[in-house]
């Protein structure tokens, strides 16, 4: 039996894995499949629901979900012909901001934003209002607040910061941020995403 193409297989596996992921209190961010002959690599990216107050997914949760997902895939081996490796992970900092929930999750993080006209901005992300996001763009004397329609964003990605967020930027976007309501001790939200657990399934073990 010939396996479906990777995109089709990813859609099928999403349907199989979605109940398990929801049962763990998480959401599927992406299912990616790569094939090399009869070997497959399945990457399951999960994220917290928007309603969650947490800032990241604990590695123990990822490990438990990895075992549950592998057990759920075993009875569906007809979908994956040959051996496969299952990787369960949470989104890393390199995930592009492509969905409104990605922008909400990146609140008060620094991002590099490329607009549809080629303009590149390094800006701190504020609140999302409908289809428009508020950002604080650093200036010589003071940061400038701008409203950017998501439709104008060609690419956006959170940047790694090695020092506290400038108080003027966070105050411009959230006056309460300076009173200790952020998650990080340095004045910027913490991010514990990016943990991963891998499971290998060979044909002879199934």
Secondary structure, DSSP 8 states (H G I E B T S, - for coil): -----HHHHHHHHHHHHHHHHHHTTEEEEEEEEEEETTEEEEEEEEEE-TT---SS--HHHHHHHHHHHHHHHHTTTTTS-SEEEEEEEE--TT-B--SHHHHHHTTT-EEEEEETTS-EEEEEEEEEETTEEEEEE--SSS-EEEEEEGGGEEEEEE---SS---HHHHHHH-GGGGGTTSSSTTSS-------EEEEEE-GGG-
